[in-house]
């Protein structure tokens, strides 16, 4: 378990944040720039000392103001990957990685060759940082942090300085760390697509405070996400598996609660673990089984809540078995359909509005 409670005034900014998350997990700190995400990570790392608070990993206290405990940063056994790779320019990749090993404490659990294979670094070992792409430099920085044998990996917007192609180069390696190595990570980002792809747990930060925190599927449904990322981002996040691929239609069936969703196959095969986001704006509510519609997805369920978003819109939560989906409808539609809590409905979603991203498939070994 990762436990964080920190309070500190940084100039005119008040950081007052507390959350707890299970480990191993990839915990994403998400929020706008200046919301306090990096300050939280730096407090966990021991780079800044909060005025008050408590930080512990698996029961071991790293900081506790009430008991005057403040473990020095170099003794916390944490790995840190920054926005810029911060590699030693005069050392080649092999020696940059070796620096991580020299910083390790408590024995070597993660071997050099394992890291090189995981991150595809073998072709780069003799090269210096100036000859690497941005994505390659970040992979080396990841490797160096891993070889320090961390019990928790801190990543402060590690992809922010990369273009879209280089981000896509690095993301699969982070997925492998999460799924194959089960390494606990605290990941800072203000890019929602990164959070939706990587996170298992999310902490929403807003002006120095935690707006909400919990498992990704729960936070994705929380109204605070709409305030921070925009109404268009609100919707269910579903981790599932591909059951059938129909080459004739180009669609794949993905298990979802009490039914299945059809999504564009895009190279998926049966058995592939996938994560998809079902946006509230893309869900239509029907009070009887659909007939004569082009919509291919219809999940049966019951209304569990109807929240007033504005005078003209309502956010309808539908329990569709083991998943909850949201639908954004007008207040007029909600009234004319007679929507009430407990009412049986069907959640309709166009297949073309869904994208199922392979989740945890990783990348081939180098």
Buried (B, 14 or more C-beta within 10 A) or exposed (E): EBBBBBBBEEEEEBBBBBBBBEBBBBBBBBBEEEBBBBBBBBBBBBEBEBEEBBBBBEEEBBBBBEEEEBBEBEEBBBBBBBBBBBBEEEBBBBEBBBBBBEBBEEEEEBEBEBBBEBBBBEEBBEBBBEEBBBBBBBBBBBBBBBBBBBBBBBBBBBBBBBEEEBBEBBBBBBBBBBBEBEBBBBBBBBBBEBBBBBBBBBBBBBBBBBBBBBBBBBBBBBBBBBEBBEBEBBBBBBBBBBEEBEEEEEBBBBBBBEBBBBBBBEEBEEEBBBBBBBBBEBBBBBEEEBEEEEBBBBBBBEBEBBEEBEEEBBBBBBBBEEBBBBBBBEBEBBEEBEBEEEBEBBBBBBBEBBEBBBBBBBBEEE
